[in-house]
Amino acid sequence: MTEFPHVRQGFVDAYSRLVAMKLFGERAIDYFRSANRDDRRYLLYNPITKMKVTTEGERVVDELWDIVAAKGFEKDGYFEMAARDIRGLPKLEGTVHVNMGLVLKFMPGFFFNLAEYEDIPTRRDANDDEFLFDQGSTRGLSKIQFHDWRPIYEQFSDVPNVARFTEQAKGVQVLLETAPPVEDQQRDLDFLLTLGELFTLVAYGQLILEQAAIADLDRDVVDQIFDTFVRDFSAYATALHGKASSTTEQQAWALAHVRKPAVDPDRFERVWSQVESLAGAYEMRP
């Protein structure tokens, strides 16, 4: 089975998405635990965790299910439980569109209201995180300032698919400057959800790269992760183009930001070898 190219692609995509989920979650913890009255950036990363990470989990299971096929229905195995339980996470953490609506509130501040912050350290210390239990008012979310997302992308500019995705990510800011949602679109949740997916990918990738730098992650894996993100961004841009309410300017922007990932068969094979080495490593608890 693993000689089929589509099977290998499915495994590598699932692995890349799973690693990305873990990287984002690890880094988001640092922002949660370091938060205070003057730094509430975690309020963006929290709904992304609830919405993006959980839906990525569904995609991972779906990609694996396409490979394992009928064996995914066998009882008393891990996959039967995973396929059932993974569906609950995006719903238990609040519906996706509710969390996306919250994410959209931070988009202007993320791109246009930057501030200088001290570097956030890795936080796994035993400490009383008092602020998380006394956060104060939830007002003024749109006024929360963020650190510049571009430097960490520039730090990984030698990675081909990070560089390609950076072109797309910068385009989101250009879209908001030159062809932002008009009044009717600001009430069109169908349009805004797709725009929100494009924005979410930028913030999602930012924290993934921050954690990749901390963990000194294999550059091949970083490249493969952003291979999936380039494809995801292109798919959302195409969806934006097709929205009933999209303007001529927005449609032109969407088509101009569709990209093909940087293809590297040798890199793919190196990542595939990492995936293949995991065969038989997992054991069910008795």
DOVEX-541676 format. One record per residue (C-alpha): residue in three letters; x, y, z. Coordinates in Angstrom, 3 decimals, always signed. Example, Ala and Ser with C-alpha at 12.3 -4.5 7.8 and 13.67 -1.06 7.14 Angstrom:
<recs>
<rec type="ALA" X="+12.300" Y="-4.500" Z="+7.800"/>
<rec type="SER" X="+13.670" Y="-1.060" Z="+7.140"/>
</recs>
This chain:
<recs>
<rec type="MET" X="+0.000" Y="+0.000" Z="+0.000"/>
<rec type="THR" X="+2.711" Y="+2.488" Z="+0.913"/>
<rec type="GLU" X="+4.171" Y="+2.225" Z="-2.582"/>
<rec type="PHE" X="+1.181" Y="+4.170" Z="-3.924"/>
<rec type="PRO" X="+2.052" Y="+7.884" Z="-4.306"/>
<rec type="HIS" X="-1.355" Y="+9.036" Z="-3.028"/>
<rec type="VAL" X="-0.945" Y="+6.926" Z="+0.115"/>
<rec type="ARG" X="+2.453" Y="+8.405" Z="+0.840"/>
<rec type="GLN" X="+1.095" Y="+11.902" Z="+0.204"/>
<rec type="GLY" X="-1.768" Y="+11.269" Z="+2.624"/>
<rec type="PHE" X="+0.550" Y="+10.001" Z="+5.339"/>
<rec type="VAL" X="+3.011" Y="+12.887" Z="+4.904"/>
<rec type="ASP" X="+0.225" Y="+15.489" Z="+4.879"/>
<rec type="ALA" X="-1.334" Y="+13.981" Z="+8.012"/>
<rec type="TYR" X="+2.049" Y="+13.883" Z="+9.748"/>
<rec type="SER" X="+2.844" Y="+17.480" Z="+8.767"/>
<rec type="ARG" X="-0.510" Y="+18.738" Z="+10.007"/>
<rec type="LEU" X="-0.157" Y="+16.836" Z="+13.278"/>
<rec type="VAL" X="+3.317" Y="+18.245" Z="+13.931"/>
<rec type="ALA" X="+2.009" Y="+21.739" Z="+13.132"/>
<rec type="MET" X="-0.873" Y="+21.331" Z="+15.586"/>
<rec type="LYS" X="+1.527" Y="+20.329" Z="+18.357"/>
<rec type="LEU" X="+3.912" Y="+23.185" Z="+17.587"/>
<rec type="PHE" X="+1.138" Y="+25.770" Z="+17.707"/>
<rec type="GLY" X="-0.310" Y="+24.339" Z="+20.919"/>
<rec type="GLU" X="+3.081" Y="+24.304" Z="+22.614"/>
<rec type="ARG" X="+3.792" Y="+27.931" Z="+21.748"/>
<rec type="ALA" X="+0.278" Y="+29.132" Z="+22.568"/>
<rec type="ILE" X="+0.767" Y="+27.843" Z="+26.128"/>
<rec type="ASP" X="+3.626" Y="+30.306" Z="+26.570"/>
<rec type="TYR" X="+1.384" Y="+33.243" Z="+25.608"/>
<rec type="PHE" X="-1.428" Y="+32.005" Z="+27.870"/>
<rec type="ARG" X="+0.843" Y="+31.708" Z="+30.902"/>
<rec type="SER" X="+2.703" Y="+34.980" Z="+30.263"/>
<rec type="ALA" X="-0.460" Y="+37.062" Z="+29.779"/>
<rec type="ASN" X="-1.210" Y="+40.144" Z="+31.843"/>
<rec type="ARG" X="-3.316" Y="+43.315" Z="+31.659"/>
<rec type="ASP" X="-0.915" Y="+44.810" Z="+29.111"/>
<rec type="ASP" X="-0.444" Y="+41.688" Z="+27.005"/>
<rec type="ARG" X="-3.602" Y="+39.872" Z="+25.994"/>
<rec type="ARG" X="-2.400" Y="+38.409" Z="+22.720"/>
<rec type="TYR" X="-3.445" Y="+34.975" Z="+23.978"/>
<rec type="LEU" X="-7.064" Y="+36.012" Z="+23.342"/>
<rec type="LEU" X="-6.352" Y="+35.483" Z="+19.630"/>
<rec type="TYR" X="-4.416" Y="+32.259" Z="+20.069"/>
<rec type="ASN" X="-7.104" Y="+30.740" Z="+22.321"/>
<rec type="PRO" X="-9.915" Y="+30.660" Z="+19.710"/>
<rec type="ILE" X="-7.403" Y="+29.549" Z="+17.070"/>
<rec type="THR" X="-6.594" Y="+26.599" Z="+19.319"/>
<rec type="LYS" X="-10.287" Y="+25.845" Z="+19.727"/>
<rec type="MET" X="-11.163" Y="+26.295" Z="+16.058"/>
<rec type="LYS" X="-8.099" Y="+25.705" Z="+13.881"/>
<rec type="VAL" X="-6.225" Y="+23.038" Z="+15.820"/>
<rec type="THR" X="-9.340" Y="+20.950" Z="+16.391"/>
<rec type="THR" X="-10.479" Y="+21.095" Z="+12.763"/>
<rec type="GLU" X="-6.952" Y="+20.214" Z="+11.658"/>
<rec type="GLY" X="-7.289" Y="+17.158" Z="+13.893"/>
<rec type="GLU" X="-10.366" Y="+16.162" Z="+11.924"/>
<rec type="ARG" X="-8.425" Y="+16.558" Z="+8.674"/>
<rec type="VAL" X="-5.617" Y="+14.354" Z="+9.974"/>
<rec type="VAL" X="-8.048" Y="+11.583" Z="+10.883"/>
<rec type="ASP" X="-9.902" Y="+11.926" Z="+7.571"/>
<rec type="GLU" X="-6.647" Y="+11.689" Z="+5.611"/>
<rec type="LEU" X="-5.633" Y="+8.599" Z="+7.552"/>
<rec type="TRP" X="-9.114" Y="+7.103" Z="+7.156"/>
<rec type="ASP" X="-8.829" Y="+7.397" Z="+3.372"/>
<rec type="ILE" X="-5.734" Y="+5.204" Z="+3.705"/>
<rec type="VAL" X="-6.814" Y="+2.618" Z="+6.301"/>
<rec type="ALA" X="-10.295" Y="+2.443" Z="+4.690"/>
<rec type="ALA" X="-12.410" Y="-0.442" Z="+6.051"/>
<rec type="LYS" X="-10.031" Y="-1.139" Z="+8.937"/>
<rec type="GLY" X="-11.145" Y="+2.180" Z="+10.340"/>
<rec type="PHE" X="-14.476" Y="+0.562" Z="+11.259"/>
<rec type="GLU" X="-13.023" Y="-2.321" Z="+13.250"/>
<rec type="LYS" X="-13.958" Y="-2.305" Z="+16.922"/>
<rec type="ASP" X="-11.479" Y="-2.358" Z="+19.793"/>
<rec type="GLY" X="-8.829" Y="-0.530" Z="+17.811"/>
<rec type="TYR" X="-7.460" Y="+2.956" Z="+18.202"/>
<rec type="PHE" X="-8.757" Y="+4.288" Z="+14.902"/>
<rec type="GLU" X="-12.379" Y="+3.409" Z="+15.570"/>
<rec type="MET" X="-12.203" Y="+5.532" Z="+18.714"/>
<rec type="ALA" X="-10.258" Y="+8.339" Z="+17.056"/>
<rec type="ALA" X="-12.706" Y="+8.626" Z="+14.150"/>
<rec type="ARG" X="-15.599" Y="+8.914" Z="+16.583"/>
<rec type="ASP" X="-14.099" Y="+11.185" Z="+19.218"/>
<rec type="ILE" X="-12.263" Y="+13.633" Z="+16.924"/>
<rec type="ARG" X="-15.601" Y="+14.970" Z="+15.687"/>
<rec type="GLY" X="-16.509" Y="+16.254" Z="+19.112"/>
<rec type="LEU" X="-13.582" Y="+18.590" Z="+19.721"/>
<rec type="PRO" X="-14.565" Y="+21.495" Z="+17.419"/>
<rec type="LYS" X="-18.119" Y="+21.282" Z="+18.766"/>
<rec type="LEU" X="-17.273" Y="+20.878" Z="+22.437"/>
<rec type="GLU" X="-14.962" Y="+23.901" Z="+22.266"/>
<rec type="GLY" X="-17.681" Y="+26.064" Z="+20.711"/>
<rec type="THR" X="-18.784" Y="+25.953" Z="+17.109"/>
<rec type="VAL" X="-16.150" Y="+26.837" Z="+14.538"/>
<rec type="HIS" X="-17.997" Y="+29.881" Z="+13.201"/>
<rec type="VAL" X="-18.350" Y="+31.347" Z="+16.706"/>
<rec type="ASN" X="-14.612" Y="+31.090" Z="+17.318"/>
<rec type="MET" X="-13.883" Y="+32.418" Z="+13.836"/>
<rec type="GLY" X="-16.090" Y="+35.404" Z="+14.563"/>
<rec type="LEU" X="-13.928" Y="+36.059" Z="+17.614"/>
<rec type="VAL" X="-10.707" Y="+35.652" Z="+15.614"/>
<rec type="LEU" X="-11.870" Y="+38.255" Z="+13.088"/>
<rec type="LYS" X="-12.026" Y="+40.892" Z="+15.829"/>
<rec type="PHE" X="-8.239" Y="+40.738" Z="+16.118"/>
<rec type="MET" X="-7.434" Y="+41.022" Z="+12.420"/>
<rec type="PRO" X="-7.018" Y="+44.837" Z="+12.264"/>
<rec type="GLY" X="-4.800" Y="+44.873" Z="+15.342"/>
<rec type="PHE" X="-2.711" Y="+41.969" Z="+14.083"/>
<rec type="PHE" X="-1.814" Y="+43.731" Z="+10.842"/>
<rec type="PHE" X="-2.097" Y="+47.432" Z="+11.665"/>
<rec type="ASN" X="-1.680" Y="+47.965" Z="+15.426"/>
<rec type="LEU" X="+1.751" Y="+46.589" Z="+16.235"/>
<rec type="ALA" X="+3.644" Y="+47.013" Z="+19.485"/>
<rec type="GLU" X="+6.990" Y="+46.059" Z="+20.973"/>
<rec type="TYR" X="+6.923" Y="+43.251" Z="+23.539"/>
<rec type="GLU" X="+9.539" Y="+41.394" Z="+25.485"/>
<rec type="ASP" X="+10.252" Y="+37.959" Z="+24.041"/>
<rec type="ILE" X="+7.891" Y="+35.357" Z="+25.458"/>
<rec type="PRO" X="+9.890" Y="+32.526" Z="+27.057"/>
<rec type="THR" X="+8.946" Y="+28.865" Z="+27.159"/>
<rec type="ARG" X="+6.666" Y="+28.471" Z="+30.169"/>
<rec type="ARG" X="+6.591" Y="+25.043" Z="+31.792"/>
<rec type="ASP" X="+7.454" Y="+26.273" Z="+35.275"/>
<rec type="ALA" X="+5.378" Y="+25.453" Z="+38.332"/>
<rec type="ASN" X="+3.747" Y="+28.804" Z="+38.948"/>
<rec type="ASP" X="+0.385" Y="+30.230" Z="+39.947"/>
<rec type="ASP" X="-1.049" Y="+31.745" Z="+36.743"/>
<rec type="GLU" X="-3.235" Y="+34.206" Z="+38.604"/>
<rec type="PHE" X="-4.126" Y="+36.362" Z="+35.609"/>
<rec type="LEU" X="-5.957" Y="+33.569" Z="+33.824"/>
<rec type="PHE" X="-8.402" Y="+33.482" Z="+36.726"/>
<rec type="ASP" X="-8.724" Y="+37.264" Z="+36.993"/>
<rec type="GLN" X="-8.667" Y="+38.544" Z="+33.427"/>
<rec type="GLY" X="-10.834" Y="+41.587" Z="+33.932"/>
<rec type="SER" X="-13.085" Y="+43.030" Z="+31.236"/>
<rec type="THR" X="-13.335" Y="+41.350" Z="+27.841"/>
<rec type="ARG" X="-13.980" Y="+44.682" Z="+26.123"/>
<rec type="GLY" X="-11.664" Y="+46.324" Z="+23.645"/>
<rec type="LEU" X="-10.576" Y="+43.172" Z="+21.816"/>
<rec type="SER" X="-10.088" Y="+45.094" Z="+18.576"/>
<rec type="LYS" X="-7.606" Y="+47.402" Z="+20.342"/>
<rec type="ILE" X="-5.257" Y="+44.630" Z="+21.468"/>
<rec type="GLN" X="-1.828" Y="+45.106" Z="+19.940"/>
<rec type="PHE" X="+0.355" Y="+42.362" Z="+18.508"/>
<rec type="HIS" X="+4.025" Y="+41.951" Z="+17.757"/>
<rec type="ASP" X="+5.123" Y="+42.073" Z="+14.142"/>
<rec type="TRP" X="+4.468" Y="+38.684" Z="+12.536"/>
<rec type="ARG" X="+6.951" Y="+39.173" Z="+9.702"/>
<rec type="PRO" X="+10.376" Y="+38.749" Z="+11.412"/>
<rec type="ILE" X="+9.850" Y="+35.075" Z="+12.272"/>
<rec type="TYR" X="+8.810" Y="+34.394" Z="+8.688"/>
<rec type="GLU" X="+11.930" Y="+36.198" Z="+7.481"/>
<rec type="GLN" X="+14.023" Y="+34.075" Z="+9.847"/>
<rec type="PHE" X="+12.853" Y="+31.004" Z="+7.897"/>
<rec type="SER" X="+13.030" Y="+32.637" Z="+4.454"/>
<rec type="ASP" X="+15.606" Y="+30.044" Z="+3.364"/>
<rec type="VAL" X="+12.860" Y="+27.401" Z="+3.554"/>
<rec type="PRO" X="+11.226" Y="+27.438" Z="+0.095"/>
<rec type="ASN" X="+7.618" Y="+26.932" Z="+1.125"/>
<rec type="VAL" X="+7.875" Y="+29.363" Z="+4.033"/>
<rec type="ALA" X="+9.072" Y="+31.968" Z="+1.536"/>
<rec type="ARG" X="+6.216" Y="+31.116" Z="-0.818"/>
<rec type="PHE" X="+3.634" Y="+31.238" Z="+1.954"/>
<rec type="THR" X="+5.059" Y="+34.579" Z="+3.149"/>
<rec type="GLU" X="+4.159" Y="+36.053" Z="-0.242"/>
<rec type="GLN" X="+0.586" Y="+34.902" Z="+0.292"/>
<rec type="ALA" X="+0.481" Y="+36.074" Z="+3.906"/>
<rec type="LYS" X="+1.657" Y="+39.583" Z="+3.006"/>
<rec type="GLY" X="-1.133" Y="+39.616" Z="+0.465"/>
<rec type="VAL" X="-3.768" Y="+39.449" Z="+3.207"/>
<rec type="GLN" X="-2.593" Y="+42.811" Z="+4.524"/>
<rec type="VAL" X="-2.604" Y="+44.198" Z="+0.977"/>
<rec type="LEU" X="-6.182" Y="+42.964" Z="+0.538"/>
<rec type="LEU" X="-7.300" Y="+44.736" Z="+3.708"/>
<rec type="GLU" X="-5.584" Y="+47.937" Z="+2.582"/>
<rec type="THR" X="-6.757" Y="+47.993" Z="-1.032"/>
<rec type="ALA" X="-10.000" Y="+45.988" Z="-1.205"/>
<rec type="PRO" X="-11.346" Y="+45.517" Z="+2.340"/>
<rec type="PRO" X="-14.810" Y="+44.091" Z="+2.997"/>
<rec type="VAL" X="-17.464" Y="+46.618" Z="+2.007"/>
<rec type="GLU" X="-20.385" Y="+47.395" Z="+4.317"/>
<rec type="ASP" X="-22.593" Y="+44.559" Z="+3.074"/>
<rec type="GLN" X="-19.720" Y="+42.064" Z="+3.282"/>
<rec type="GLN" X="-19.099" Y="+43.025" Z="+6.905"/>
<rec type="ARG" X="-22.512" Y="+41.516" Z="+7.635"/>
<rec type="ASP" X="-21.983" Y="+38.525" Z="+5.324"/>
<rec type="LEU" X="-20.697" Y="+35.774" Z="+7.613"/>
<rec type="ASP" X="-20.182" Y="+33.411" Z="+4.670"/>
<rec type="PHE" X="-17.689" Y="+35.850" Z="+3.135"/>
<rec type="LEU" X="-16.066" Y="+36.715" Z="+6.473"/>
<rec type="LEU" X="-15.498" Y="+33.075" Z="+7.444"/>
<rec type="THR" X="-13.368" Y="+32.542" Z="+4.342"/>
<rec type="LEU" X="-11.472" Y="+35.785" Z="+4.917"/>
<rec type="GLY" X="-10.964" Y="+34.639" Z="+8.494"/>
<rec type="GLU" X="-9.446" Y="+31.357" Z="+7.324"/>
<rec type="LEU" X="-6.843" Y="+33.291" Z="+5.322"/>
<rec type="PHE" X="-5.988" Y="+35.455" Z="+8.330"/>
<rec type="THR" X="-5.905" Y="+32.475" Z="+10.680"/>
<rec type="LEU" X="-3.293" Y="+30.735" Z="+8.556"/>
<rec type="VAL" X="-0.950" Y="+33.715" Z="+8.989"/>
<rec type="ALA" X="-1.198" Y="+33.740" Z="+12.804"/>
<rec type="TYR" X="-1.154" Y="+29.932" Z="+12.922"/>
<rec type="GLY" X="+2.039" Y="+29.800" Z="+10.888"/>
<rec type="GLN" X="+3.634" Y="+32.508" Z="+13.012"/>
<rec type="LEU" X="+3.455" Y="+30.564" Z="+16.264"/>
<rec type="ILE" X="+4.419" Y="+27.344" Z="+14.501"/>
<rec type="LEU" X="+7.617" Y="+28.992" Z="+13.281"/>
<rec type="GLU" X="+8.311" Y="+30.475" Z="+16.707"/>
<rec type="GLN" X="+8.110" Y="+27.014" Z="+18.267"/>
<rec type="ALA" X="+10.043" Y="+25.447" Z="+15.398"/>
<rec type="ALA" X="+12.880" Y="+27.875" Z="+16.148"/>
<rec type="ILE" X="+12.769" Y="+27.014" Z="+19.850"/>
<rec type="ALA" X="+12.730" Y="+23.274" Z="+19.163"/>
<rec type="ASP" X="+15.255" Y="+23.500" Z="+16.305"/>
<rec type="LEU" X="+12.842" Y="+21.502" Z="+14.164"/>
<rec type="ASP" X="+14.141" Y="+19.711" Z="+11.095"/>
<rec type="ARG" X="+13.960" Y="+22.175" Z="+8.176"/>
<rec type="ASP" X="+12.551" Y="+19.449" Z="+5.929"/>
<rec type="VAL" X="+9.536" Y="+19.086" Z="+8.214"/>
<rec type="VAL" X="+9.064" Y="+22.867" Z="+8.352"/>
<rec type="ASP" X="+9.135" Y="+22.963" Z="+4.557"/>
<rec type="GLN" X="+6.597" Y="+20.140" Z="+4.333"/>
<rec type="ILE" X="+4.282" Y="+21.832" Z="+6.844"/>
<rec type="PHE" X="+4.246" Y="+25.001" Z="+4.770"/>
<rec type="ASP" X="+3.761" Y="+22.956" Z="+1.607"/>
<rec type="THR" X="+0.326" Y="+22.117" Z="+3.049"/>
<rec type="PHE" X="-0.270" Y="+25.745" Z="+4.075"/>
<rec type="VAL" X="+0.472" Y="+27.069" Z="+0.569"/>
<rec type="ARG" X="-2.142" Y="+24.647" Z="-0.768"/>
<rec type="ASP" X="-4.619" Y="+25.561" Z="+1.975"/>
<rec type="PHE" X="-4.199" Y="+29.277" Z="+1.347"/>
<rec type="SER" X="-4.704" Y="+28.771" Z="-2.379"/>
<rec type="ALA" X="-7.897" Y="+26.812" Z="-1.701"/>
<rec type="TYR" X="-9.302" Y="+29.544" Z="+0.571"/>
<rec type="ALA" X="-8.321" Y="+32.245" Z="-1.942"/>
<rec type="THR" X="-10.177" Y="+30.327" Z="-4.642"/>
<rec type="ALA" X="-13.180" Y="+30.040" Z="-2.332"/>
<rec type="LEU" X="-13.070" Y="+33.804" Z="-1.714"/>
<rec type="HIS" X="-13.031" Y="+34.388" Z="-5.464"/>
<rec type="GLY" X="-16.194" Y="+32.342" Z="-5.818"/>
<rec type="LYS" X="-18.195" Y="+34.031" Z="-3.063"/>
<rec type="ALA" X="-21.379" Y="+35.640" Z="-4.328"/>
<rec type="SER" X="-20.521" Y="+38.968" Z="-2.719"/>
<rec type="SER" X="-16.829" Y="+39.182" Z="-3.719"/>
<rec type="THR" X="-15.969" Y="+42.345" Z="-5.640"/>
<rec type="THR" X="-14.001" Y="+42.512" Z="-8.867"/>
<rec type="GLU" X="-10.940" Y="+43.777" Z="-6.969"/>
<rec type="GLN" X="-11.190" Y="+40.961" Z="-4.417"/>
<rec type="GLN" X="-11.556" Y="+38.368" Z="-7.156"/>
<rec type="ALA" X="-8.433" Y="+39.653" Z="-8.899"/>
<rec type="TRP" X="-6.543" Y="+39.577" Z="-5.593"/>
<rec type="ALA" X="-7.657" Y="+36.003" Z="-4.936"/>
<rec type="LEU" X="-6.448" Y="+34.679" Z="-8.281"/>
<rec type="ALA" X="-3.167" Y="+36.565" Z="-7.937"/>
<rec type="HIS" X="-2.433" Y="+34.782" Z="-4.648"/>
<rec type="VAL" X="-2.986" Y="+31.205" Z="-5.715"/>
<rec type="ARG" X="+0.380" Y="+29.442" Z="-5.514"/>
<rec type="LYS" X="+1.769" Y="+25.985" Z="-6.117"/>
<rec type="PRO" X="+4.073" Y="+24.756" Z="-3.340"/>
<rec type="ALA" X="+7.778" Y="+24.478" Z="-4.026"/>
<rec type="VAL" X="+8.155" Y="+20.846" Z="-5.076"/>
<rec type="ASP" X="+11.173" Y="+18.914" Z="-3.817"/>
<rec type="PRO" X="+10.973" Y="+15.109" Z="-4.266"/>
<rec type="ASP" X="+14.118" Y="+14.558" Z="-2.169"/>
<rec type="ARG" X="+12.704" Y="+16.543" Z="+0.740"/>
<rec type="PHE" X="+9.411" Y="+14.659" Z="+0.475"/>
<rec type="GLU" X="+11.240" Y="+11.319" Z="+0.602"/>
<rec type="ARG" X="+13.209" Y="+12.412" Z="+3.662"/>
<rec type="VAL" X="+10.008" Y="+13.349" Z="+5.488"/>
<rec type="TRP" X="+8.348" Y="+10.152" Z="+4.298"/>
<rec type="SER" X="+11.188" Y="+8.161" Z="+5.859"/>
<rec type="GLN" X="+10.388" Y="+9.822" Z="+9.196"/>
<rec type="VAL" X="+6.736" Y="+8.873" Z="+8.823"/>
<rec type="GLU" X="+7.544" Y="+5.314" Z="+7.780"/>
<rec type="SER" X="+9.797" Y="+4.849" Z="+10.810"/>
<rec type="LEU" X="+6.739" Y="+5.297" Z="+13.054"/>
<rec type="ALA" X="+5.135" Y="+2.086" Z="+11.740"/>
<rec type="GLY" X="+4.504" Y="-0.280" Z="+14.642"/>
<rec type="ALA" X="+5.682" Y="+2.222" Z="+17.262"/>
<rec type="TYR" X="+2.245" Y="+2.697" Z="+18.871"/>
<rec type="GLU" X="+0.866" Y="+0.088" Z="+21.244"/>
<rec type="MET" X="-2.630" Y="+0.068" Z="+22.712"/>
<rec type="ARG" X="-2.729" Y="+0.040" Z="+26.489"/>
<rec type="PRO" X="-3.924" Y="-3.399" Z="+27.698"/>
</recs>
